[in-house]
């Protein structure tokens, strides 16, 4: 099953500013994106086009638990700097095979 996850910065950092280790964790996140892509769990990733840090990721997962393990593997999520919103995806009806 495919899932769309939107990762945004934890709202508390909008007022407090980003932690000093944010950039290092962000680099670690990018490395994890490459690992998950190579394993086939991460299909595509985009950076949000805003001044805020964030990303949109398309995942392929066997179950919600499998997806959660992938999401939890991101260093920014692990320390609470990034907050994911997950949307399960279903086939678009216009492209679904219709029975006659």
C-alpha positions, -999 to 999 in steps of 0.1 A, spaced: 0 0 0 12 35 -7 12 64 18 19 101 14 37 116 44 41 154 49 69 162 72 69 197 88 89 214 115 77 210 150 56 242 156 76 250 188 106 258 167 88 286 149 92 307 180 122 291 197 143 287 165 159 255 153 181 236 177 219 239 171 221 203 159 193 206 134 216 208 103 235 177 113 202 158 119 190 171 85 221 155 68 214 123 86 178 124 74 190 128 38 212 97 42 182 78 56 161 88 25 188 72 3 187 40 24 149 37 23 149 45 -14 175 18 -21 154 -7 -1 122 2 -21 102 16 9 106 52 -2 93 59 -37 97 96 -41 106 126 -20 102 164 -25 113 194 -4 85 218 5 89 250 -13 87 272 17 110 290 41 100 264 67 118 231 66 98 202 54 93 174 29 66 153 12 74 116 8 57 88 -10 62 55 8 54 19 -2 47 -2 29 34 -37 37 14 -24 67 8 7 88 33 -8 113 60 -11 85 54 25 75 57 37 111 91 19 114 103 37 83 91 71 96 106 65 130 140 58 114 144 95 104 166 113 129 146 145 127 114 125 137 132 106 163 142 137 183 109 155 177 122 182 153 99 170 125 63 161 127 48 137 100 12 137 88 4 104 71 -23 100 44 -31 64 32 -36 64 -6 -60 43 -26 -63 39 -64 -79 68 -82 -114 56 -94 -110 70 -129 -80 47 -134 -95 17 -117 -105 -12 -139 -143 -13 -144 -161 -45 -147 -186 -49 -175 
